[in-house]
């Protein structure tokens, strides 16, 4: 067996195992959930677009800042998501009757139809993502994630 060159030797990690770290495990879980989302939703919307559309529907009418906070998006990401939903004609903007400086977002009839059609698929994504867990583990995981977030 050939000797390993000194410059390619692995550092001593003191027992640190990447695959046991929270960030790594959360990223893997997120990759699984994202892949299932795309498969089930047939690439119709991205997860941020879906979240924004569902929340706009839940609020009825919402400012972009409030929407961004509700779906945990920074302003730049929120702006891009809203622009894409406007381009798809799923969302409309209107002046806030109480504050003309602010615009409000609401669903178009097409947006409402998309939400009604996709929300059951969103539930399927959750079910598929959590499929390896029993009911008690699902409840614990969701509780832990809510506390971490």
GIBEL-V624889 format. One record per residue. RES is the residue in three letters. PSI is psi in whole degrees, 0 to 359 (* if undefined). Layout:
RES_PSI + RES_PSI
//
This chain:
UNK_130 + UNK_148 + UNK_146 + UNK_136 + UNK_147 + UNK_323 + UNK_352 + UNK_4 + UNK_142 + UNK_142 + UNK_156 + UNK_117 + UNK_5 + UNK_33 + UNK_359 + UNK_127 + UNK_115 + UNK_315 + UNK_351 + UNK_3 + UNK_145 + UNK_315 + UNK_316 + UNK_313 + UNK_320 + UNK_320 + UNK_318 + UNK_316 + UNK_319 + UNK_319 + UNK_318 + UNK_312 + UNK_319 + UNK_319 + UNK_315 + UNK_319 + UNK_309 + UNK_320 + UNK_313 + UNK_321 + UNK_359 + UNK_38 + UNK_24 + UNK_317 + UNK_157 + UNK_161 + UNK_317 + UNK_323 + UNK_316 + UNK_312 + UNK_315 + UNK_316 + UNK_316 + UNK_317 + UNK_320 + UNK_317 + UNK_321 + UNK_320 + UNK_328 + UNK_307 + UNK_132 + UNK_145 + UNK_158 + UNK_323 + UNK_314 + UNK_320 + UNK_313 + UNK_317 + UNK_320 + UNK_329 + UNK_13 + UNK_50 + UNK_142 + UNK_161 + UNK_320 + UNK_316 + UNK_315 + UNK_317 + UNK_313 + UNK_319 + UNK_313 + UNK_318 + UNK_318 + UNK_323 + UNK_323 + UNK_316 + UNK_327 + UNK_357 + UNK_33 + UNK_343 + UNK_151 + UNK_156 + UNK_146 + UNK_152 + UNK_142 + UNK_121 + UNK_335 + UNK_344 + UNK_98 + UNK_345 + UNK_343 + UNK_142 + UNK_149 + UNK_148 + UNK_142 + UNK_165 + UNK_143 + UNK_170 + UNK_322 + UNK_320 + UNK_318 + UNK_318 + UNK_320 + UNK_316 + UNK_312 + UNK_323 + UNK_323 + UNK_335 + UNK_316 + UNK_327 + UNK_325 + UNK_321 + UNK_324 + UNK_323 + UNK_313 + UNK_313 + UNK_314 + UNK_321 + UNK_319 + UNK_2 + UNK_324 + UNK_350 + UNK_147 + UNK_174 + UNK_319 + UNK_317 + UNK_323 + UNK_311 + UNK_317 + UNK_314 + UNK_312 + UNK_321 + UNK_314 + UNK_315 + UNK_321 + UNK_320 + UNK_323 + UNK_325 + UNK_*
//
